[in-house]
Amino acid sequence: MDLGQLELPPKLAIIGAGAWGTGLAVHAARQGLAVTIWAYEREVVEDINQRRRNSAFLPGLDLPGPITAVTNLGEALAGQKLVLVVVPSHVMRQVAAQMAPMAEPGAAFISASKGIEDETSATMVQILEEELSSNLGLELGALSGPSFALEVARGLPTAVTLAMRSLPQAKIIQTLLSSPTFRIYTSLDLMGVELGGALKNVYAIATGICDGFALGLNARAAMLPRAISEMSRMAVARGGNPLTLMGLSGMGDLILTATGELSRNRKVGLRLGAGERLADILSGTREVAEGIRNARAIHNMALRHRVDMPMAREVYLVLYEGKEPRQGMVDLLTRPLKDELDPLHQGFGLSV
């Protein structure tokens, strides 16, 4: 990939015009990039192009001029050497298959979506790799970390991780997209970075349930490092580096999503802890709380890889098997006692 051949000003495509895709578009436009953003919904395209707003997914924010919205994937991808894919995880394979014949040779496709495919336990980059494999020479990566879309769009300080298999290519994109308020770190640990972004949503629901029950700050503080323990066990099982889970795409994203007031997944947990039914919670919102869909995928992944993830299991049982949230908390707290230092972490000095 030669980003030096991009037009001046440089340009990129963003596939997905939800809150996160729109937030990234605003940031890229501030960087001087010409942004083409693809949206499934025609009314979102009209809102962006005619009113410079995305009222459906990021309301109350004026969008910069260098953002053009389209509903045609081919139009969005034409001539693009850098593509950020920011669609909900459950439609990633469908959208990737549609993009395959339209991708520019040698382009970079960076997933900013966070999730695990239920049927296969594939990460988002693995899905892109499978569906775009007929187009040779593509560079693939994942962008993840603690990053509420609204704060990125407002230009508030944010730090994220860009993981790619090629460090030189990652550094090119790092330079292109970084700014004084949007700092990008590079990594070669694609699996660890992707798992951190996908898994933390489930633990944010668990933490929200804990806070919904008003169990106190001690309980919340106990849950977060235990969540990291589960997340890093899965990372090791799938070939990732557990130290990655101590960084921005693991601990950083978990803290933000589990405690931040803008977190959709935390809000779901809070409402479950307050006694609301999941069906009622879902019926009143258009926003996607990825942790709900991914709770089942992560539960199945844990079974497939034989990884002990008790907290993730309890969230799955609450969401899909009708278990009472309070009983889930009781069962977590009354498990057999054990040593804190997981054997998988002995060589890494991790006491989680």
Secondary structure, DSSP 4 states (H G I P E B T S, - for coil): --GGGS-SS-EEEEE--SHHHHHHHHHHHHTT-EEEEE-S-HHHHHHHHHHS-BTTTBTT-PPPTTEEEES-HHHHHTT-SEEEE---GGGHHHHHHHHGGGPPTT-EEEE----B-TTT--BHHHHHHHHTTTSTT-EEEEEESS--HHHHHTT--EEEEEEES-HHHHHHHHHHH-BTTEEEEEES-HHHHHHHHHHHHHHHHHHHHHHHTT--HHHHHHHHHHHHHHHHHHHHHTT--GGGGGSIIIIIHHHHHHH-TT-HHHHHHHHHHTT--HHHHHHT--S--HHHHHHHHHHHHHHHHT---HHHHHHHHHHHS---HHHHHHHHHTSPP--SS-GGGGGGT---
